[in-house]
Each structure stands twice: as structure tokens, then as C-alpha cells.
Amino acid sequence: MRAANEPKMHTCKQLSKATRKFCREIVLGTGVFGSVYKGVVSSYPPMILAVKNISETSRQVSFTCLLL
């Protein structure tokens, strides 16, 4: 059983769907590491996420997801 404060893991496929395939229309911001997208995961209740898509030139190598 997960602790209440433990982060939920999402697959790349789920994050792609939540961000409408990383649509430019829903970019929240862009920085040196890449762009941050608003995403919505279909669950009950729906979860709104901020999803960082790391740029290829960044030294970071993973997706970061923040529950809003």
C-alpha cells in the first residue's frame, strides 16, 4: 500500500496522453532544461499535472511530474 504522500508514477504513454502529445498550446513555461506542460490524467477525480519534457541538450535524463 502506498503512503498518502508518496508520488504516483506515470508511464511516458500516460504523460503523452495527458499533455495531448506535448501540444505547444498547453506549455506553461520554458526554461534551460526544457518545457513544462499542463496535463490532465483521466482518473477519479481527474488529476492536473505539470509535466516537464526535458530537452535533449539537458543533462537531466528523466521526466518530472508535479501534481498541481
C-alpha positions as protocol buffer text, in pm:
chain_id: "A"
residue {
  index: 1
  type: MET
  ca { x: 0 y: 0 z: 0 }
}
residue {
  index: 2
  type: ARG
  ca { x: 128 y: 349 z: -93 }
}
residue {
  index: 3
  type: ALA
  ca { x: 170 y: 620 z: 168 }
}
residue {
  index: 4
  type: ALA
  ca { x: -54 y: 925 z: 112 }
}
residue {
  index: 5
  type: ASN
  ca { x: 244 y: 1150 z: 39 }
}
residue {
  index: 6
  type: GLU
  ca { x: 423 y: 903 z: -193 }
}
residue {
  index: 7
  type: PRO
  ca { x: 438 y: 1031 z: -553 }
}
residue {
  index: 8
  type: LYS
  ca { x: 233 y: 847 z: -815 }
}
residue {
  index: 9
  type: MET
  ca { x: 435 y: 714 z: -1106 }
}
residue {
  index: 10
  type: HIS
  ca { x: 303 y: 761 z: -1460 }
}
residue {
  index: 11
  type: THR
  ca { x: 424 y: 599 z: -1780 }
}
residue {
  index: 12
  type: CYS
  ca { x: 554 y: 802 z: -2073 }
}
residue {
  index: 13
  type: LYS
  ca { x: 244 y: 690 z: -2264 }
}
residue {
  index: 14
  type: GLN
  ca { x: 15 y: 828 z: -1988 }
}
residue {
  index: 15
  type: LEU
  ca { x: 206 y: 1158 z: -1979 }
}
residue {
  index: 16
  type: SER
  ca { x: 192 y: 1189 z: -2357 }
}
residue {
  index: 17
  type: LYS
  ca { x: -185 y: 1136 z: -2350 }
}
residue {
  index: 18
  type: ALA
  ca { x: -229 y: 1376 z: -2055 }
}
residue {
  index: 19
  type: THR
  ca { x: -44 y: 1652 z: -2243 }
}
residue {
  index: 20
  type: ARG
  ca { x: -211 y: 1579 z: -2579 }
}
residue {
  index: 21
  type: LYS
  ca { x: 124 y: 1455 z: -2715 }
}
residue {
  index: 22
  type: PHE
  ca { x: 307 y: 1754 z: -2566 }
}
residue {
  index: 23
  type: CYS
  ca { x: 94 y: 2006 z: -2755 }
}
residue {
  index: 24
  type: ARG
  ca { x: 257 y: 2351 z: -2778 }
}
residue {
  index: 25
  type: GLU
  ca { x: -78 y: 2514 z: -2694 }
}
residue {
  index: 26
  type: ILE
  ca { x: -60 y: 2392 z: -2333 }
}
residue {
  index: 27
  type: VAL
  ca { x: 300 y: 2490 z: -2248 }
}
residue {
  index: 28
  type: LEU
  ca { x: 311 y: 2650 z: -1903 }
}
residue {
  index: 29
  type: GLY
  ca { x: 669 y: 2769 z: -1940 }
}
residue {
  index: 30
  type: THR
  ca { x: 1011 y: 2700 z: -2085 }
}
residue {
  index: 31
  type: GLY
  ca { x: 1349 y: 2704 z: -1915 }
}
residue {
  index: 32
  type: VAL
  ca { x: 1705 y: 2583 z: -1964 }
}
residue {
  index: 33
  type: PHE
  ca { x: 1607 y: 2219 z: -1907 }
}
residue {
  index: 34
  type: GLY
  ca { x: 1304 y: 2213 z: -2139 }
}
residue {
  index: 35
  type: SER
  ca { x: 934 y: 2293 z: -2147 }
}
residue {
  index: 36
  type: VAL
  ca { x: 667 y: 2239 z: -1881 }
}
residue {
  index: 37
  type: TYR
  ca { x: 324 y: 2129 z: -2000 }
}
residue {
  index: 38
  type: LYS
  ca { x: -15 y: 2122 z: -1829 }
}
residue {
  index: 39
  type: GLY
  ca { x: -157 y: 1772 z: -1830 }
}
residue {
  index: 40
  type: VAL
  ca { x: -478 y: 1609 z: -1715 }
}
residue {
  index: 41
  type: VAL
  ca { x: -487 y: 1240 z: -1617 }
}
residue {
  index: 42
  type: SER
  ca { x: -827 y: 1075 z: -1652 }
}
residue {
  index: 43
  type: SER
  ca { x: -890 y: 939 z: -1306 }
}
residue {
  index: 44
  type: TYR
  ca { x: -1148 y: 995 z: -1038 }
}
residue {
  index: 45
  type: PRO
  ca { x: -1112 y: 1273 z: -955 }
}
residue {
  index: 46
  type: PRO
  ca { x: -910 y: 1391 z: -1260 }
}
residue {
  index: 47
  type: MET
  ca { x: -552 y: 1492 z: -1173 }
}
residue {
  index: 48
  type: ILE
  ca { x: -398 y: 1809 z: -1313 }
}
residue {
  index: 49
  type: LEU
  ca { x: -23 y: 1776 z: -1363 }
}
residue {
  index: 50
  type: ALA
  ca { x: 274 y: 1987 z: -1462 }
}
residue {
  index: 51
  type: VAL
  ca { x: 494 y: 1769 z: -1685 }
}
residue {
  index: 52
  type: LYS
  ca { x: 850 y: 1869 z: -1766 }
}
residue {
  index: 53
  type: ASN
  ca { x: 969 y: 1748 z: -2107 }
}
residue {
  index: 54
  type: ILE
  ca { x: 1347 y: 1752 z: -2074 }
}
residue {
  index: 55
  type: SER
  ca { x: 1532 y: 1894 z: -2376 }
}
residue {
  index: 56
  type: GLU
  ca { x: 1788 y: 1672 z: -2549 }
}
residue {
  index: 57
  type: THR
  ca { x: 2067 y: 1916 z: -2460 }
}
residue {
  index: 58
  type: SER
  ca { x: 1989 y: 1898 z: -2088 }
}
residue {
  index: 59
  type: ARG
  ca { x: 2197 y: 1682 z: -1856 }
}
residue {
  index: 60
  type: GLN
  ca { x: 1878 y: 1564 z: -1686 }
}
residue {
  index: 61
  type: VAL
  ca { x: 1753 y: 1238 z: -1835 }
}
residue {
  index: 62
  type: SER
  ca { x: 1408 y: 1175 z: -1691 }
}
residue {
  index: 63
  type: PHE
  ca { x: 1057 y: 1317 z: -1691 }
}
residue {
  index: 64
  type: THR
  ca { x: 950 y: 1512 z: -1387 }
}
residue {
  index: 65
  type: CYS
  ca { x: 586 y: 1529 z: -1286 }
}
residue {
  index: 66
  type: LEU
  ca { x: 432 y: 1759 z: -1026 }
}
residue {
  index: 67
  type: LEU
  ca { x: 77 y: 1723 z: -902 }
}
residue {
  index: 68
  type: LEU
  ca { x: -97 y: 2064 z: -903 }
}
